[in-house]
């Protein structure tokens, strides 16, 4: 059974940093692309960052480029999102998601089969 569990969210002041983690179990971690999405209150879930199975390729939303870094440790079955220079507009529930690596890396919510439960990130001004 595929499981994804996020952690590391919390309350931080604008300009601060947080590091999110997503621990995976129940499947061969390195055979999946992994992606972070987020959903703010009253808004649709949106793409944040994605990473290929061997971390050779990454993709970022323009809104987080140069501030966020996605990474993965296949030996630890863990995905990370280092978030720096946080802004109030980064406030959202952050979700990790997995997609088989025999498909292309994607930004589309509907193309991901497995999701974590989410972790809340709140950035105060």
Beta strands, then each sheet from edge to edge (+ up, - down):
strand 1: 3-7
strand 2: 10-13
strand 3: 18-25
strand 4: 32-39
strand 5: 46-51
strand 6: 58-60
strand 7: 68-73
strand 8: 78-83
strand 9: 92-100
strand 10: 114-115
strand 11: 119-124
sheet 1: 1+ 3- 8+ 7-
sheet 2: 2+ 11+ 9- 4+ 5- 6+
sheet 3: 2+ 11+ 9- 10+
end
